[in-house]
């Protein structure tokens, strides 16, 4: 398998996840748009992976990003965003989702640990109640100050 094929194989559907889930223990889940990948994202995602054995990233589809961030977004399409994320060695799987929140995806992935950025309160994290009810943990990871996709885009 070539390197690009190996990277692409990390981009899966929820049906494919159901087949590999049983092979993975201590699954960490996070989600986001990751439109313009920057140092803050990489630091956050690496810290998320440090919490478990397998990092699954739920990635907002283009339509979802437009609804959340406006018609001028995303800058990079969902396939490009997924490939760039999948190229990071510490990310195990990328799963695209169409909804505005990852609630349904979280319930299907059934992570052991759900993480979001430090600007979230645990009680406000979508899916936190489901993960906790099923014996999992919900954690926040501090942001790296000074990094924001929106700020980068607005400078352009």
N, C-alpha and C positions, 0 to 999 in steps of 0.2 A: 504494500500500500504506500502510495506517495505521501509526502508530508501534507499537501493540500487535501488529499482524500482523508487523511487522519483528522485534520482540523474539521473538515465538513461533516465527518461522522459524529461529531459532538453535538451537532444541531439535530434535534430529534423532535418527534411528535409526542403527545401525551400517551398515545397507544404504544409507542416504542418504549417510553419510560416504564409502563406497566410491566414490560418484559425484563427490563434491567434492574428495576427497583429492588427485587429480592437479593440481587448480588451486592447491593450497596448498603452499608451500615453507617449509622451516624451521619445522615444526610442533612446538609445545610442548604437552605433555600433563601434566595433574595430575588428582588425584581427591580426593574426600572426601564427607562427609555434608552439610556446610554447612547445618546445621539451623537455627541462629539466626545469621544473617549479621551479622558485626561488623567493626570497623575492622581487626583483625588479618587476617581473611580478605581484605578488600579490598586491603590493603597487599601481602599475599602473592600474590594473584592478579595484581595489577598488575605486580609484580616478575617473575612468571612470564611474562607477556605481553611484557615488555621483552626477554626472551631470544630471541624469534623473531618470525615474521610472522603466526602463527595460533595462538591458544590454544584447545585443546580440553579441556573439563572433564568427566571421568567422574564422574557423580553416583550415589551409592548409592541404590537404590530403598528404599521404605519398609520392605519385608520385610528387606532387607539391614541397614538401620540398626537395626531391632529386634533382629536376631541379634547385632549388634556392641555395641549400647549399652543394650539392655534393652527390656522391654515398654512402658515409658512414653515411648519415643522412636520416631519423631521427633516433635517439637513441631509442625513444619510438614510437610505432606504433600509427596510428591515433585514433584507438579505445581507447587505454590507455590514450593518451593525452586528448581526449574528456572527458573521465570519470573523470580524475583528475580535469580538469577545471570545469566540471559540479558539482563536490563536493563542490566547493566554493559557499557559501551561497549567495553571492552578484551577481553571474552570473545567469541570467534567462534562456538563451538559447544558445546552441552551434550549429552552422551549418557548416558542412564540405564543402569545395569547392575544385575543381580539378584544376582550372586555376592557372596561376602564380600570378595573381593579383585578388583582390576581386571586381573588377569593376562591373561585372555582378551581383554578390551577393548584392552589395550595391544598385544597381538599383532595385533589387527585394525586398530587406528589406525596402528600403525607410526610413532610419533613420532620426530622427529629429536632432540628433547630431552625427557627425563622429569624432572620436578621434584617434590620433596616438601619438607615443612617441615624446619627445622633440627634437630628432635629425632630425625631418622632418620640412620642411618649408611648410606652409599651401598650397601654390601653387603647391607643388610637391606631395601632398597626392592624391593617386588614389581615384577617386570618389568625390573629393572635389567640382568640378564644378557642378556635378549632384546634390549633397546635397544642395549647395548654391542656385542653380537655382530653387530648389523646396522649398525654404524658410527655410532650415535648417542651422545649424551652424557647422563649422569645427574648432576643437580646438586641441592643443597639450598639453600633460601632461609631465612634466619633469621626466627624468629617475632618478632612485636611483643609484648614482655612485657606481661603483665597482661590479655590478652584470651583468653577461652575460652568456647565455647558452654556447656559443662558448668557452669562457674562461674556464668554468667549464669542458667541454668536453676535451679541450686541456690539462688540468692538469691531467686528467685520463690517 
